[in-house]
Amino acid sequence: KTRTEKLLEKSHFAGNFSESGQIEMPSKDIYMIELDDIKEYVQFLPHLPNGFGISGGVARGALLSLIGDKPPIPRDLDVSAIREFIIDREDIKKVSEEFPPGEGKSRIEVNEDLISYFSSRDFTINEVFIYGNKLYYSRQALEDIDSKTIRLSDKHLDEDIYTWEDVHPLRRLKALLLQIDFIKYYGNSSISEVNGWKWK
């Protein structure tokens, strides 16, 4: 069995974020796994109130660790809030003050629920979320992190962005930076649909 198949066997199905009314796509299945196997990676992460978790590079790093890859050093800490999990609404203000935005610091993002969180990612490898001692991840995130593929999420396709020519230059730059990180640490990476890139 492949390492992705082994991880899926150890994980628990937690939902699917296909659009309402559409056939559920397996690539949009959400899985949850306890982080006990990578305690050395998560032991220094901050304790956050109910409803708050960690996204971005740190969450990607957890998934990389779980499949056996040493994760890149994260540039910052991205904190996200899930409203349906929040008990005390005042915590949003408190956490925002504790983790103010800025270079090398966190940015607070608020989503209504896990489905809206996963549906709003920019790249599929960012369809990951650490909540407490659990990691939530999509099947597509697992496959693309394993193959080191940078792929635009369907969120952008739904916005009528069909080619890289239509993608905002800053997002293209982010894709290149992610690819550079993967090549630096693992020796390989690819950007999906890169042949369609046209710089204006």
C-alpha positions as CSV (number, residue, x, y, z in Angstrom):
1,K,0.0,0.0,0.0
2,T,1.1,3.6,-0.7
3,R,1.7,5.9,2.2
4,T,-1.4,7.9,1.3
5,E,-3.5,4.8,1.4
6,K,-2.1,3.9,4.8
7,L,-2.9,7.4,6.2
8,L,-6.4,7.2,4.9
9,E,-6.9,3.9,6.6
10,K,-5.9,5.5,9.9
11,S,-8.1,8.5,9.4
12,H,-11.8,9.0,10.0
13,F,-14.2,10.3,7.4
14,A,-15.5,13.8,8.5
15,G,-17.6,15.0,5.6
16,N,-17.5,16.2,2.0
17,F,-17.4,19.8,0.7
18,S,-18.8,19.3,-2.8
19,E,-21.2,22.1,-3.7
20,S,-24.8,21.6,-2.6
21,G,-26.9,19.8,-5.2
22,Q,-23.9,18.3,-7.0
23,I,-22.6,14.8,-7.0
24,E,-20.2,14.3,-4.1
25,M,-16.6,14.2,-5.4
26,P,-14.2,11.9,-3.6
27,S,-11.5,14.5,-4.0
28,K,-13.5,16.7,-1.7
29,D,-13.9,14.1,1.1
30,I,-12.7,15.5,4.4
31,Y,-10.8,13.2,6.8
32,M,-9.7,13.6,10.4
33,I,-6.7,12.1,12.2
34,E,-5.3,12.4,15.7
35,L,-1.8,14.0,15.8
36,D,-0.3,11.7,18.4
37,D,2.2,10.2,15.9
38,I,3.8,13.6,15.3
39,K,3.9,15.0,18.9
40,E,7.4,16.5,18.3
41,Y,5.9,18.6,15.5
42,V,2.8,19.9,17.3
43,Q,4.1,20.2,20.8
44,F,5.2,23.8,20.5
45,L,2.0,25.1,18.8
46,P,0.0,27.6,20.9
47,H,-3.1,26.5,22.9
48,L,-6.1,28.2,21.3
49,P,-9.6,28.7,22.6
50,N,-12.6,26.6,21.4
51,G,-13.3,27.4,17.7
52,F,-9.8,28.4,16.7
53,G,-7.3,26.3,14.8
54,I,-4.2,26.5,12.6
55,S,-4.2,26.7,8.9
56,G,-1.6,27.5,6.2
57,G,2.0,26.2,6.2
58,V,1.9,24.8,9.7
59,A,-1.1,22.6,8.9
60,R,0.5,21.6,5.6
61,G,3.6,20.6,7.6
62,A,1.5,18.4,9.8
63,L,0.2,16.5,6.8
64,L,3.7,16.2,5.4
65,S,4.9,14.8,8.7
66,L,2.1,12.3,8.8
67,I,3.1,10.8,5.4
68,G,6.8,10.7,6.4
69,D,8.2,13.9,4.9
70,K,10.2,16.5,7.0
71,P,8.1,19.7,6.6
72,P,9.6,23.1,5.6
73,I,10.1,25.6,8.3
74,P,6.9,27.7,8.4
75,R,7.2,31.4,7.7
76,D,4.3,32.4,10.0
77,L,1.4,31.1,12.0
78,D,-2.1,31.4,10.4
79,V,-4.9,31.1,12.8
80,S,-8.5,30.5,11.6
81,A,-11.8,30.5,13.5
82,I,-14.8,28.3,12.9
83,R,-17.9,30.0,14.2
84,E,-19.9,26.9,14.8
85,F,-17.2,25.7,17.2
86,I,-16.8,29.0,19.1
87,I,-18.3,29.1,22.6
88,D,-17.2,32.6,23.6
89,R,-17.6,35.2,20.9
90,E,-15.2,37.5,22.8
91,D,-12.4,35.0,22.0
92,I,-12.3,36.3,18.4
93,K,-11.1,39.7,19.7
94,K,-8.8,38.2,22.3
95,V,-7.1,35.9,19.8
96,S,-6.8,38.7,17.2
97,E,-5.0,40.8,19.8
98,E,-2.7,37.9,20.7
99,F,-1.8,37.1,17.1
100,P,-1.9,40.4,15.2
101,P,-1.3,40.4,11.5
102,G,2.1,41.2,10.1
103,E,5.2,39.6,8.6
104,G,6.1,36.5,10.6
105,K,2.9,36.7,12.6
106,S,-0.5,35.3,12.3
107,R,-3.6,36.4,10.4
108,I,-7.1,35.6,11.8
109,E,-9.6,34.3,9.3
110,V,-13.2,33.5,10.3
111,N,-15.4,30.9,8.6
112,E,-18.9,29.7,9.4
113,D,-18.1,26.0,9.5
114,L,-15.6,23.4,8.3
115,I,-17.3,23.1,4.9
116,S,-17.0,26.8,4.2
117,Y,-13.4,26.7,5.4
118,F,-12.4,24.0,3.0
119,S,-14.4,25.5,0.2
120,S,-12.5,28.8,0.5
121,R,-8.9,27.6,0.1
122,D,-6.8,29.0,-2.7
123,F,-4.8,25.9,-3.4
124,T,-5.7,22.3,-2.8
125,I,-2.6,21.7,-0.6
126,N,-4.1,24.3,1.8
127,E,-7.2,22.2,2.4
128,V,-5.9,21.3,5.8
129,F,-6.8,22.5,9.3
130,I,-5.4,21.7,12.8
131,Y,-8.0,21.8,15.5
132,G,-6.8,20.8,19.0
133,N,-5.0,17.5,18.6
134,K,-6.7,16.7,15.3
135,L,-5.8,17.4,11.6
136,Y,-8.6,17.7,9.1
137,Y,-7.5,17.3,5.5
138,S,-9.1,16.7,2.1
139,R,-8.3,13.7,-0.1
140,Q,-7.1,16.1,-2.8
141,A,-4.8,17.8,-0.3
142,L,-3.3,14.5,0.6
143,E,-2.7,13.4,-3.0
144,D,-1.2,16.8,-4.0
145,I,1.0,17.1,-0.9
146,D,2.3,13.6,-1.5
147,S,3.1,14.4,-5.2
148,K,4.2,18.0,-4.4
149,T,1.6,19.4,-6.9
150,I,0.5,23.0,-6.7
151,R,-3.1,23.1,-7.9
152,L,-5.7,25.9,-7.9
153,S,-8.7,24.9,-5.8
154,D,-12.2,24.7,-7.4
155,K,-13.0,28.0,-5.7
156,H,-11.3,29.8,-8.4
157,L,-12.7,27.7,-11.2
158,D,-16.2,28.6,-9.8
159,E,-15.2,32.2,-10.2
160,D,-14.8,31.7,-14.0
161,I,-11.0,31.5,-13.8
162,Y,-10.3,28.8,-16.3
163,T,-6.6,29.6,-17.2
164,W,-3.6,30.9,-15.3
165,E,-3.9,34.0,-17.5
166,D,-6.9,35.0,-15.4
167,V,-5.2,34.3,-12.0
168,H,-4.1,37.3,-10.0
169,P,-0.3,37.8,-10.3
170,L,0.1,37.6,-6.5
171,R,-1.5,34.1,-6.5
172,R,0.8,33.0,-9.3
173,L,3.7,34.3,-7.3
174,K,2.5,32.3,-4.3
175,A,2.3,29.2,-6.4
176,L,5.9,29.7,-7.5
177,L,7.1,30.2,-3.9
178,L,5.3,27.0,-2.8
179,Q,6.9,25.1,-5.7
180,I,10.4,26.5,-4.8
181,D,9.9,25.3,-1.2
182,F,8.9,21.8,-2.4
183,I,11.9,21.6,-4.8
184,K,14.2,22.9,-2.1
185,Y,13.1,20.3,0.5
186,Y,12.0,17.3,-1.7
187,G,13.7,17.8,-5.0
188,N,10.5,17.8,-7.1
189,S,7.3,19.8,-7.6
190,S,4.9,20.7,-10.3
191,I,2.3,23.4,-10.9
192,S,-0.9,22.0,-12.4
193,E,-1.9,23.5,-15.7
194,V,1.3,25.6,-15.8
195,N,1.3,25.4,-19.6
196,G,-1.7,27.8,-19.6
197,W,0.3,30.6,-17.8
198,K,0.4,33.9,-19.6
199,W,1.9,36.9,-17.9
200,K,0.3,40.2,-18.8
